[in-house]
């Protein structure tokens, strides 16, 4: 049993999660219904305050402003009427969709002997999440992946769900808020309107994935692809020296509140199986893992790894509901010598483990030689691949070298082989890359990997950002996402320094949300600028509450503003403490505009006067 976690069955979860739970400020949770009642797509609606104006006779009037719809990753945690019981998990919103397809069996018990042993070990009772439903697996001879259905021409409820989610009710937005620069999309094919058929087509051709394991029925489906909104992932997970299950659950809830689209549980310390179960059962977003970490934990050392242990770990995690696996199958034996002259060698945990295994046995990477067997497991539960970049550069000096691109080329081969099994795929990318060398990564990935979604860690644009690496990574992330990356993995301020805590997660998520959003705008994604336009109008009209509520981190914006102007009345001020009342450029510009309008009014009246004959009194 863990030395860190309390008895999770008696823990006061409500108190623990209170800071990251409850509605967003100034916002309503709304649901857009699809073609059936169970397709309820969550969105956040920021309720705006009215604009203060004056009528023709100078009387003050309030002109209403429309609510602004935002993409919402937070799940039921921000729904005012939701009853959250962490011990029971979230409602299985997808379960009926999965069952009605008629292609899964319910298993009487987990297939993995290791999973069975964990579920029956009395010592684990205080940290165990009690099983809530039976394991589902594809019926023999069938595949249950979204790609399989898409290729058969079937639009699943998951596809309809993401089409509504990505559209964000754009057709209801006022034209003034739709003002947008055309952007430069580097060859992406973003339609004006995202339809379920477009989603199906993108998934069928492998250009997008919907990570949605049949055993993770709690998720609100989302899509990762170059022609959709750029997504971000937040890594959580304990290590051998820090954290507990309750802290990791808390980080997950915090991450999705701040905007994480997926969460990777990279636990490598105590109770990995149990930690994951608590996270998955309470996660409305897809969960990714690196199964190798747990396989290593089971055998103790890289050399001891076997295909059998690894395979059992894959099945154990697939039956828990993990939605995507990072698998370092492109680290081939012959590539290891290519890293010999690097400054920092192999920096990926998974990459270094597999390199060590290959050298110890002098054999080809067993993840590569067993690729088809792995694909069959993935297809039986709909787990997507995130093909690992085990040879990514760990410093600028090693960026874009032979080893890195050799692995990327193999990723392309593995992608095509996975598609033969109808398995959904994304490719992982670097790492540490100077800004001017980032585009080459995107160009090669598009060319070699058949336009499968590219998922990158940053990249970090310099090696000297420790303590601020979330900013460093967001700079590289924004650039590569503009070029076409579909999802960027966040980096926290603790990168290279220690295990992130809850606040680091928040900082990392927000920094990368800004990067992803900046990329959407630069690509010209339809509607990407609506939120910015609403913010700019609120700023120009000194609607402070709207400014706070529309920004990426409302709590922080309010806190910063209130440091110097804390009174409620100061939320009406036509200035802030940055420039002060006499030098507020926004206010000066407003006054100029008012003057110009008044002037225009005077000129119009003078013209009318002249047109009427220039007489002071009109003749009857
Ligand atoms: S005082 Fe300066 S920073 Fe503050 S609202 Fe006015 S122009 Fe903007």
Boltz pocket constraint, residues with backbone or C-beta under 6 A from the ligand:
constraints:
  - pocket:
      binder: B
      contacts: [[A, 539], [A, 574], [A, 575], [A, 576], [A, 577], [A, 578], [A, 579], [A, 580], [A, 583], [A, 584], [A, 585], [A, 586], [A, 587]]
      max_distance: 6.0
